[in-house]
Structure formats: C-alpha cells, structure tokens
Amino acid sequence: MKKILYTLFAFILLAGIISSCSKESLDPTLAQSKAVESGISTVEDVYGLLYGAYTRITTTSYYGRDYIIWGEVRSDNCFSNGASGRFVGDARMDYTSTFGGCWTQCYRVIASANIVLGLDPQDFDNPAQVEHYQGQAYAIRAMAHFDLLRYYGQMHNGDSEGLGIPYIKEFKSENTKPARDPISQNKTDIYADISDAIAMMDPNYDNPSKEEFTQMGAYALWSRVALYFGDWGDCVTASNAVITSGDYSIIPASEYKNSFIIDGAANSIFELAYSSIDNNNINGLQQIYRGDAYGDVQGLQNLTDIFEATDVRGTVDGMIGEDPDVSGRFNVNLGKYPSYDYSDNIPIFRYEEVILNLAEALWRQNTSDGLTELNLIPAERNASAYAAINEDNILLERRKELCFEGMRFHDLARTGKDIPYPEPNLQTHEGPAYGTYKFAFPIPDVETDANANMAQNNGY
C-alpha cells in the first residue's frame, strides 16, 4: 500500500494508548493502535497519544538517524565509506524521485500532533494539563514542518516558484490532496504554531526529564527557525528567553564528553528518549557512525584539522579519533551518541546552539556586537578566543561545536554557500554550487503519483 500524505491524514490510527505510559510501552505500531474516534477519554490517553508522536520522531528515518546523517554527509564534515552501502547516494547528493527521505515519517508525526490539537480540553477532568499537552503538540507540529521545509522546500535549489511544503493543520481534512504552500506561508504557520506552543504550555506541568517540549524548548525552536530565515530580531528575543531563564548552562571542558552519555545534562533543552529496550539496534546513529557492523559515516580530515590540540571537542579521549573496533578507521565520531545499547538520549536542542544563535543574530544586526557571546563556547572547550566576529568565525565555531549533529549542511545552505570539497578522494558530491537542484530533496513519487496538486522540485 502506498504511504502517501493524504492517506496518512485520512486513516492514521491512534497509537500507544495502553495501560502504561512509559516510553518503553508506547510503540506507535498498527498492531497496538486504536481507532481515533474511540479510546481518548482521560488525560492519560492524551499523554499516551502525545508520547506516540515523540516516539515517531525517534525512528531511523527522522532524528533516530537519517535526518542527522544527511546534514553531515551532504557537507564538508563527513563522507560515506560504503562499508554496508548506506548513505552512499546521500553522500553523492544524488537522488531520484523514488527517494522517500523523511517525508512520510514527518507527516506521521504531524498527524499524531493534530489528533491532540483536535481535542477539546474541556472534555477532560484537567483541562489545563490537556492544554499543556496541546502546547507540546504545537511545538512538535512546527518542528516537523520546519524540518520538512529545510530539505524539500525551494529555498536554495534555484527554483523561482518559492514552493514550500503542505502545512497540515487538521487530522482529517476535507482537502485530501493538498498543494504545496509558498515558503512565506510556511514561515507564517511555523511561527504561529511556536507562538501557540509558548502560550499554552504551563511550566508547572513540565516533565523534568527534558524528554518533552517545554516553553524553553519552544523558544529554542523559535531561535533555530529565526536564525535559519534571517529574522534576527526574533532570534535575539527567543535566544534571550532561554538564556535569561537560568535553567541551562554551557557544559565545561571537564564534563563535555560525559554530557553526551548522561540524560538530561545541564545544557540539554530538549532531547529524545532512548533506552536499551526501545533502541534502533544496528540501524541507529551509533552503529552508522562507528559500529563494528556498519560504521559507514566517517569524519573528514578537514573536520579534524579545525580543532586546536587542546580543544576537548577534537582531542579528549577519543571525541574524534580512531575507531577501536575497526583497525585503520580514523576521524570517527566517538563522543556523540556513544553507547552501543542506545541508552543515550539524542539531544535536539542544546544550550550551546542557542548561545551561538544569539551571537550570530547580534552580529547580523550590528557588526560590532556578538563577539562576547561567540567566545563563551571556546572558553569552555580549552580553545582560543576569537579576536573578531564575522561570518567565517561564526560558521567555524558552529562547525566545531555542532559537528555530527546534522547542522552543517543547513548552515551552509542558509548562508548561500557552495558545498566545500576539500577531500575529493573521499567526498563524492563534488562540491555542488549553491542554487543547484541538489540542495532540495525530490518530492517522493508515491506522493506526486497520487496527488496531481503536488508539484515536483526542479531537476527530478
């Protein structure tokens, strides 16, 4: 059966509402699903549905692996060595319209969020708590649409139409074959959802585990979105909300490596829950970066070379080093997502990113500002301070701090850069110039075949 957008929103089932609401028991599979029209009668049911949305985000086609890896191999950070044949086409930036990407999975996440948003809080015995869950659902919906837009939208691929992606706001819409919205409308809708998320979430109901969206998580999302679109004033406002909350801190050098092992570290704003029970096994991030079965994605020497000898991000006890399981495999990500049993949560928003967002936004507004903020990160990494702030230094520090986390391609794209090609013997994408059709994924055939209103991206 074709998994196309309109069938997802017409027939997707309510997942994960069973007697226990632990993350191990909330598996959004058809085998454990109930019909949407029945079974949502308690606050616990709403929470179960919401956690089903979170669980869908953790799958390998989204933040459980692919979404992060695409941002690395489509840049100058990493390459695919072809050990198991995975991410070879991605590293070439070579796709056909049969490539599915994260299209279906993101819209599954959106569908789950829309079910929550379609409920009336007054139908439950604790309306305020349900509204808090709906605030989380707005944040989830905004993030999933934004993530789709970054890979499928026509912002950087030379198309003149400015098409984004369909923004789906209802679980069961009468419009079963939506057209792509303009990018400008996508931006408006994403910002509106983030605003609603912030307004509806009550900190009194926050989950202290950091495994769910909070108001601060929504502000961090706003900061990322505003940076991407160059809305510098919004980025400053959102970033300062996180910073002035006092809830987070930059991890010092002595704790840097350990911060990726423990859950809920002091710099974590929002992270995805994983355990040794509900892991992606050989298909997840750990194995694709350095597993003895796969280990397909390695760092380039060009990435390793940007770190000073004292910088903990490139040197301490194998943050980037030689793979202990495979002789001769160098420049491997050993420090992020390290545990073989996948018991490490995956951070989606870290405090350090917000600091760097603020530094750039301040500089973009006034070129004499932002240096203090930029230097807050190297000061805690045993790295030298920057003497000046400019786009090159901003992107360099972001590359150092956020490498292996899927950010690099998006930083290059949003700043209009060609993809650097420093190691032709390993890189296979040959350094596509900014504006080539390869900067955007194709809309999947299963969608365009079933929906005559769905325009394909240039080049496919």
Helices and strands as residue ranges (DSSP letters): H 5-11, G 30-32, H 43-57, H 66-73, E 78-80, H 88-92, H 103-117, G 121-123, H 127-152, H 183-200, G 203-205, H 215-229, H 232-244, G 253-255, G 257-260, E 268-272, G 281-283, H 285-290, E 297-299, H 301-304, H 312-315, G 316-318, E 320-321, E 332-333, E 346-350, H 351-365, H 371-374, G 378-380, H 391-402, H 408-414, G 437-439, H 445-450
